[in-house]
């Protein structure tokens, strides 16, 4: 969908009190975002359909958004229809990677995650969405084979690595998780933080949210330790570090393979081969580090 068509769809939603002028908001890859001012209030409008290759279902995104709002983590949902989600606009600043990994913000981030993981599932309605990173990468592997992808020869090795990492993670507990903790998905309104962009949300282990947060924001070893200790309220063990490292590798593998799938299935003017190369290099470096420097 072109930007013009997406803007027209946003403007034509029946929730407005009169004519509106949607203004594009940067940042979306899998959707197109607009700010709309109407009736003295401002709203974020997300335009985008289901994306089966990435497991994105907009009904799941809406349900997770409602649940996250109910526990005070996400903006309120104002209106939804096929291909469109309207939420309250949060006036504030999105985090940078440095801010997301800053020890000064650690307690604020952990508070959001505690609320979500402890109580979010109590408010989730409808069919339960599931996000298990090892299923995601295996599905990507099957898709790459089906597509005759340029890197299909790498799939057997990547699947074997996924098996190794999954075994290292071990038994898990389930909670409603965000699963896409990029810095830009945190908004600071000056008094508190909000989490936005719930399209990958679903039942998962809180370990993945911690690992995804640490990986996406390039936390060093000390910051990873501080994150685990703040989340659990106790000293992190050697086993905790090993499991977190395995899940961080899995998060990076998923990001690299997301790029691989995008190479074939995205029509966006983005150099996804470069994206794949960057995230594959990060994955291989993290894997080497996790294994203690062995190849």
C-alpha positions as CSV (number, residue, x, y, z in Angstrom):
1,X,0.0,0.0,0.0
2,X,1.4,3.4,-0.9
3,X,1.7,6.2,1.6
4,X,-1.1,8.1,-0.1
5,X,-3.4,5.1,0.0
6,X,-2.5,4.5,3.7
7,X,-3.2,8.1,4.5
8,X,-6.6,8.0,2.7
9,X,-7.5,4.8,4.7
10,X,-6.5,6.6,7.9
11,X,-8.5,9.7,7.0
12,X,-11.6,7.6,6.1
13,X,-11.9,5.8,9.4
14,X,-15.4,6.2,10.9
15,X,-14.1,7.1,14.3
16,X,-13.4,10.7,13.5
17,X,-15.7,13.6,14.4
18,X,-15.0,15.3,11.1
19,X,-12.4,15.7,8.3
20,X,-8.8,14.9,9.4
21,X,-5.4,15.3,7.9
22,X,-3.2,12.3,8.8
23,X,0.5,13.2,9.2
24,X,3.1,10.5,8.6
25,X,5.1,9.3,11.5
26,X,8.5,7.7,10.7
27,X,9.6,4.4,12.0
28,X,7.4,1.6,10.7
29,X,8.7,-1.2,8.5
30,X,5.7,-3.6,8.7
31,X,3.1,-0.9,9.0
32,X,2.5,2.8,8.1
33,X,1.9,5.2,11.0
34,X,0.2,8.6,11.2
35,X,-0.7,11.2,13.8
36,X,-4.2,12.4,13.6
37,X,-5.6,15.3,15.5
38,X,-9.4,15.2,16.1
39,X,-11.7,16.8,18.6
40,X,-8.9,18.4,20.7
41,X,-7.1,15.1,21.0
42,X,-4.3,13.3,19.2
43,X,-4.1,9.7,18.0
44,X,-1.6,7.3,16.5
45,X,-3.0,5.4,13.5
46,X,-1.3,2.2,12.4
47,X,-2.2,1.0,8.9
48,X,-1.2,-2.5,7.9
49,X,-2.5,-5.9,7.2
50,X,-1.6,-9.4,8.3
51,X,2.0,-10.5,7.3
52,X,1.9,-14.3,7.3
53,X,5.6,-14.8,6.6
54,X,6.4,-13.1,9.9
55,X,3.4,-14.5,11.9
56,X,1.9,-11.1,12.2
57,X,-1.9,-11.1,12.8
58,X,-3.5,-7.8,13.5
59,X,-6.2,-9.3,15.7
60,X,-3.4,-10.6,18.0
61,X,-1.8,-7.2,18.0
62,X,-5.1,-5.5,19.0
63,X,-5.7,-8.1,21.8
64,X,-2.2,-7.6,23.2
65,X,-2.6,-3.9,23.0
66,X,-5.8,-4.0,25.0
67,X,-4.2,-6.3,27.6
68,X,-1.1,-4.2,27.9
69,X,-3.2,-1.0,28.4
70,X,-5.2,-2.8,31.1
71,X,-2.0,-3.2,33.2
72,X,-0.8,0.4,32.5
73,X,2.0,-0.5,30.0
74,X,0.6,0.6,26.7
75,X,-1.6,3.5,25.3
76,X,-5.3,2.8,25.1
77,X,-6.9,1.4,22.0
78,X,-9.5,3.8,20.6
79,X,-10.7,2.1,17.4
80,X,-9.9,-0.9,15.3
81,X,-11.0,-2.3,12.0
82,X,-9.4,-4.5,9.4
83,X,-6.0,-3.1,8.5
84,X,-6.2,-0.2,11.0
85,X,-5.5,0.4,14.7
86,X,-6.1,3.7,16.4
87,X,-4.5,4.3,19.8
88,X,-4.0,7.3,22.1
89,X,-1.1,9.5,21.1
90,X,1.7,9.7,23.7
91,X,3.5,13.0,23.7
92,X,7.1,12.2,24.5
93,X,10.5,11.0,23.2
94,X,11.4,7.5,22.0
95,X,14.5,6.0,23.6
96,X,17.8,5.6,21.9
97,X,19.8,2.4,22.4
98,X,22.0,4.3,24.9
99,X,18.9,5.4,26.9
100,X,17.4,1.9,26.8
101,X,20.7,0.4,28.2
102,X,21.3,3.3,30.6
103,X,21.4,2.1,34.3
104,X,19.4,5.2,35.2
105,X,16.4,3.8,33.2
106,X,16.7,0.2,34.3
107,X,14.2,0.3,37.2
108,X,11.6,2.1,34.9
109,X,12.0,-0.6,32.2
110,X,11.8,-3.4,34.7
111,X,8.7,-2.0,36.2
112,X,7.0,-2.1,32.8
113,X,8.1,-5.7,32.2
114,X,7.0,-6.8,35.7
115,X,3.5,-5.4,35.1
116,X,3.2,-7.1,31.7
117,X,4.6,-10.4,32.6
118,X,2.8,-10.7,36.0
119,X,-0.7,-9.5,35.0
120,X,-0.9,-9.0,31.2
121,X,-2.3,-12.5,30.4
122,X,-5.1,-11.9,32.9
123,X,-6.5,-9.4,30.4
124,X,-5.9,-11.1,27.1
125,X,-9.0,-12.0,25.1
126,X,-9.6,-14.4,22.3
127,X,-7.3,-17.0,20.8
128,X,-4.0,-17.1,22.5
129,X,-1.0,-15.8,20.4
130,X,2.3,-17.6,20.8
131,X,5.8,-16.4,20.0
132,X,8.5,-19.0,20.4
133,X,11.7,-17.8,18.8
134,X,12.9,-21.3,17.9
135,X,9.7,-22.0,16.1
136,X,10.1,-18.7,14.3
137,X,13.6,-19.4,13.0
138,X,12.6,-23.0,12.0
139,X,9.6,-21.6,10.0
140,X,12.0,-19.1,8.4
141,X,14.3,-21.9,7.5
142,X,11.5,-23.9,5.8
143,X,10.4,-20.7,3.9
144,X,14.0,-20.1,2.7
145,X,14.1,-23.6,1.3
146,X,10.7,-23.2,-0.4
147,X,11.8,-19.8,-1.8
148,X,15.1,-21.1,-3.2
149,X,16.8,-18.4,-1.2
150,X,20.4,-17.4,-2.0
151,X,21.4,-18.6,1.5
152,X,19.4,-21.8,1.5
153,X,22.6,-23.8,1.9
154,X,23.1,-22.2,5.3
155,X,19.7,-23.4,6.6
156,X,20.8,-26.8,8.0
157,X,23.6,-25.3,10.1
158,X,21.3,-22.5,11.4
159,X,18.7,-25.1,12.3
160,X,21.3,-27.1,14.2
161,X,22.4,-24.0,16.1
162,X,18.7,-23.3,16.9
163,X,18.5,-26.8,18.4
164,X,21.6,-26.2,20.5
165,X,20.4,-22.9,21.8
166,X,16.9,-24.2,22.6
167,X,18.4,-27.0,24.6
168,X,20.6,-24.5,26.5
169,X,17.6,-22.3,27.4
170,X,15.9,-25.3,29.0
171,X,12.5,-25.3,30.8
172,X,10.5,-22.1,30.7
173,X,7.5,-20.4,32.3
174,X,5.0,-18.6,30.1
175,X,3.8,-15.0,30.3
176,X,2.4,-12.4,27.9
177,X,5.5,-10.8,26.4
178,X,6.2,-8.0,24.0
179,X,9.0,-9.8,22.0
180,X,10.2,-6.7,20.1
181,X,12.0,-4.5,22.7
182,X,13.7,-2.1,20.4
183,X,14.7,1.2,22.0
184,X,12.2,3.1,19.7
185,X,9.3,1.1,21.2
186,X,9.8,2.8,24.6
187,X,8.3,6.3,24.9
188,X,9.2,8.6,27.8
189,X,6.5,11.2,28.4
190,X,8.5,13.0,31.0
191,X,7.0,11.2,34.0
192,X,6.7,7.6,33.0
193,X,7.5,5.1,30.2
194,X,5.1,3.4,27.7
195,X,5.6,0.4,25.5
196,X,4.2,0.5,21.9
197,X,4.2,-1.8,18.8
198,X,2.6,-5.0,19.9
199,X,2.5,-6.9,16.6
200,X,4.9,-9.7,17.8
201,X,3.4,-9.9,21.3
202,X,2.2,-13.3,22.6
203,X,2.8,-16.0,25.2
204,X,6.6,-16.5,25.6
205,X,9.1,-16.8,28.3
206,X,10.1,-13.5,30.1
207,X,13.7,-14.7,29.4
208,X,13.2,-13.7,25.8
209,X,12.0,-10.2,26.6
210,X,15.1,-9.8,28.8
211,X,17.4,-11.2,26.1
212,X,15.8,-9.3,23.3
213,X,16.1,-6.1,25.3
214,X,19.7,-6.7,26.0
215,X,20.5,-7.8,22.5
216,X,18.6,-5.1,20.6
217,X,20.2,-2.4,22.8
218,X,23.7,-3.9,22.8
219,X,24.0,-4.2,26.5
220,X,27.5,-5.2,27.8
221,X,28.1,-7.9,30.3
222,X,27.7,-5.6,33.3
223,X,24.4,-4.2,32.0
224,X,23.1,-7.7,31.3
225,X,23.9,-8.7,34.9
226,X,22.2,-5.5,36.3
227,X,19.1,-6.2,34.1
228,X,18.7,-9.8,35.4
229,X,19.3,-8.8,39.0
230,X,16.9,-5.9,38.8
231,X,14.2,-8.1,37.2
232,X,14.6,-11.0,39.7
233,X,15.6,-9.1,42.7
234,X,18.6,-11.4,43.5
235,X,22.1,-12.1,42.3
236,X,22.4,-13.6,38.8
237,X,23.9,-17.1,38.7
238,X,26.2,-18.6,36.2
239,X,23.3,-20.6,34.8
240,X,21.2,-17.4,34.4
241,X,24.1,-15.9,32.4
242,X,24.4,-19.0,30.2
243,X,20.6,-19.1,29.5
244,X,20.4,-15.4,28.8
245,X,23.3,-15.7,26.4
246,X,21.7,-18.5,24.6
247,X,18.5,-16.5,24.2
248,X,20.4,-13.4,23.1
249,X,21.9,-15.5,20.4
250,X,18.5,-16.8,19.4
251,X,17.2,-13.3,19.3
252,X,20.0,-12.3,16.9
253,X,19.5,-15.4,14.8
254,X,15.8,-14.5,14.4
255,X,16.7,-10.9,13.4
256,X,19.2,-12.2,10.8
257,X,16.7,-14.6,9.4
258,X,13.9,-12.0,9.4
259,X,16.1,-10.0,7.1
260,X,16.7,-13.1,4.9
261,X,13.0,-13.5,4.5
262,X,12.5,-9.8,3.8
263,X,15.0,-10.0,1.0
264,X,12.4,-12.1,-0.9
265,X,9.1,-11.0,0.4
266,X,9.3,-7.3,1.0
267,X,8.6,-4.7,-1.6
268,X,10.2,-1.9,0.5
269,X,13.1,0.1,-0.9
270,X,15.4,-1.2,1.8
271,X,18.8,-3.0,1.4
272,X,17.8,-6.2,3.3
273,X,20.9,-8.0,2.1
274,X,22.9,-5.5,4.1
275,X,20.5,-5.9,7.0
276,X,21.0,-9.7,6.8
277,X,24.8,-9.3,6.7
278,X,24.9,-6.9,9.7
279,X,22.7,-9.1,11.9
280,X,24.4,-12.4,10.8
281,X,27.7,-10.9,11.8
282,X,26.3,-9.9,15.2
283,X,24.8,-13.4,15.7
284,X,28.1,-15.1,14.9
285,X,30.0,-12.8,17.2
286,X,27.5,-13.4,20.0
287,X,27.5,-17.2,19.4
288,X,31.3,-17.2,19.7
289,X,31.2,-15.2,22.9
290,X,28.5,-17.5,24.3
291,X,30.6,-20.5,23.6
292,X,33.5,-19.0,25.4
293,X,35.5,-18.0,22.3
294,X,35.4,-21.4,20.7
295,X,34.3,-21.7,17.0
